[in-house]
């Protein structure tokens, strides 16, 4: 499966989550998003989607907000603790999207994902120990969501 992975603000390409997806046999493209310019991050992400043509776009934290702001060109979204509300994004995502979030997240409110899930009638999966979402439970849930057979620990 072809994946565009959009990192969070304090992450950089080559982190635990994209490496986990690669170890499961997926092709992962990680554009480097500018930390200081959200609009430029949208441009870089859209260019990656347009040129790489992924099956799935995974966006983690700020990368989730970026993922919500691009035209996915038919790719499904898997949003990991998406910081959409912090960046003023529209709360509109496709019905085939999936959200993963830890109830113990102290960086991005879990309730933001509950609202996003409710507004769009999409699956919200409780997973992970904290915002980083790099523990085994979170990684397994992310892989299942990417592969389309989400681990059902729904809200």
N, C-alpha and C positions, 0 to 999 in steps of 0.2 A: 504494500500500500504506500502511496506517495503522500507525505505529510509535510506541511509547512508548519514549523514550530515557532511561535512568537513568544520570546522570553519576557519575564517581568523586569521591572526597573532595576533591581539590584542583581539581576542574573546576566549571564552572557552565554553565547553559544558554547555548547559542549557540556552543559550541566547534566545533573542526574536524570531528569525527566526525558530529554531527547535521547540521551544514551540508552536509557531503558527501552525506549521505542525501537531504537536501532538494534539492540540486542535481541529483540523479538522478530527481527527480520524485515523491518520497515525501512523505506528510504526516507530520510529526514533532512529537510532543507531548513537551515536556521539563518535567516537574514539578521544582520546586526542592526538593531533599532537604536537610533539616537536617543540618549537618555533625556536630553534637555529640550527636545522639540517633538511634541506629540503629533503635530501636523506632518512633519517630515517622517515620523515613524509610520504614519498611515500611508504615505507615498511609497516608502521602502517596502512595506508589507504588501501593498497592492501590486507593486512591480514583481515581487516574489510570487504572488498568486498568479498573476497574468503569465509569467514566464515558466513557472514550474508546473502549473496545472495540477494541484494536489487533489487527492480524494478527500482529505480531512485537513482542517486547519485547527491546530491546538494553540490556544492562547492562555498563558499563565499570568495571573494578576494584571499588571498593566498591559501585558501582551493580550489578555482577554479583551480588554477595552479596545485595543487596536484591532483585534480580530472582528469585533462587532462593527467596526467602522469601515471595513473594506467590502468590496463586492466579492463574495466567495466563489463566484463562477461555478456554482453547483456543488462545491465542496461542503461537507458537513462541518459544523463547529463543535469542538469539545473545549469548553471553557473551564479552566481550573482556577478557582477563587478569583473570578473576574472583577477587576476594579472599575467596572463600567460607570458606576455612579460617581466616582471620584473625578472622572474625566469628562463628565457631562454628556455621555453618549445617550443616544436614543435607546430606549429599553426594548427595541424590536429585534428579535432574532427568529430564524426559521424554526419551524416545528420539529425538524429532525435534529436539532441541536441537543447537546447534553451539557449539564453543568455539574461539576464536582466541587465540593467545598467542605472544609472542616468546621464543625460547630465550635471548635476551640481557637479559631482564627482570631488573632488580636490585631491584625493589620487591615484586613478588608472584612467588614461586617457580614456574617453569615446571612443575616436578614436581607441584605441586598440581593443575594442569590435566591432566597425564598421569593422575594418580590419579582425578580426577573423570570423565575420559573413559573410563577403564578400568572403573570401577565401574558406569557407566551405559550403556556400549556406545554412546557418541555420538562424532561426528566431532570430532577435534581438528586444527585447521589451524595449522601453523607460519607465522607472518607477522609482519612488523614488525621494526623495528630496536631497539626498547626498550619500556619499559612504557607510554609515552605512546600508542603505536599510532596515530600521526597521520601517518606517512610514507605515500607513495603505495602501497607494497606492502600495508600494513595496511589502508588505506582501501578499496582494490580488493577485498581478501579479505573485508572486512566487508560491503561492498555485495553481493558474490556470495552470501555466507551469508544475508543478509537476503532476497535475491531467490530463494533456494532452489536455487541452482546453484553451490555452494561451489567455490572455486578449490582444486583437490585437491593440496595439498602436505601431505598428512596425515602424522601422526607415524609 
